Amino acid sequence: MALTLTSLSGLISLTDLNLSDCNLGEGTLPSDISHLPSLRNLILSGNNFITLPQTLTQLPNLFLLRLSNCKKLKSLPHPLTHIQLIDIDGCNSLEVIPNPTVTNSTDGTSINCSNCYRLAENDYATTLLKLHLKVLATKSKTIDIFIPGSEIPEWFPYYWNESSLEIIKLQLPPNIRKDSRWMGVALCCILGSPLGDDAWGDVDIQTIGVILERNNNPRFVPGFYLESQYHGRCPVVKDHLWLQYWPRDMLSLASLEENGDETEDLVDQQGYRIGFWFQPYLKASVRPKVKKCGFRLVYEKDLEETEQILACLEFDDSHPKHCYTNGKCV
């Protein structure tokens, strides 16, 4: 029997609302949900609505929106300006995410699109990353996207192809720290089941940045993590892409003034070496297999390319439409 909600107004101190698996259908979520000014976490997983109230965009402090396994959901309200974590795993009918999904989040955005195979068509992973780069890269915010895929997109010109990767190392161009046009590094990893099956099971993984300085002493930078079955997420099936954006500030190519200007100039001329280390996130846990990993140095000109994609996106009152394929406008 479906739950009927008449009103949510008056709950001004409510911070967490869990309405998962309540058989909520289209139009059953009250529009006055916008009257919850303290709401931080909204969990609506396993329901049957096709759209969400546009008033969701008016929640000023919403941090997490979880819509796992909402199989009939076709669109999201736009713009969702404050949300940092979005779980839309198992939303089989979802075809596109409005742009921008996040504009004012404090630290960046993380979008879990696991098992969203329709959403992943036509290289939408690259498009989704570019759209968020346009919004967040200039603010030095992180981006973390998890979406079905089994090939490294062409947008990543360099990649490693091994049976199982544990660490990758990059030699950055000379004087890149002084190049104001350089924004950061984008990674794209193909992850698969550790046992080679379609189903992943309960696994987790984290990416740790490693800065290799002139004396080869590593400096570690906490990065991104992923848990496949965290808090009721849909079990991951088949290969997925894990896209990450590391802004230059996050990589901490700090000034070496404590070692003297001569040392600093020498490191700039030779170029920094950085690495990305893939490890289990929890002790004694199993991580998925890292099959391939591609990277791209992101510059300001890459953000200019996104303008064409933005021009191709159209929105009406019900849902966004797109006119691009293979990551390009058509």
Secondary structure, DSSP 8 states (H G I E B T S, - for coil): --------TT-TT--EEE-TTS---TT-S-GGGGG-TT--EEE-TT---SS--GGGGG-TT--EEE-TT-TT-----S---S--EEE-TT-TT-----S-S-SS-SSEEEEE-TT-TTTTGGGHHHHHHHHHHHHHGGGT-EEEEEEE-SS--TT--EEEE-SS-SEEEEE--TTGGG-TTEEEEEEEEEEE-TTSSSB--S-EEEEEEEEE-TT--EEEEEEEEEETTGGG----BS-EEEEEEEEHHHHT----GGG-HHHHHHHHHH--EEEEEEE-SSTT----EEEEEEEEEEEHHHHHHHHHHHHH-EE-SS-EE--EETTEE-
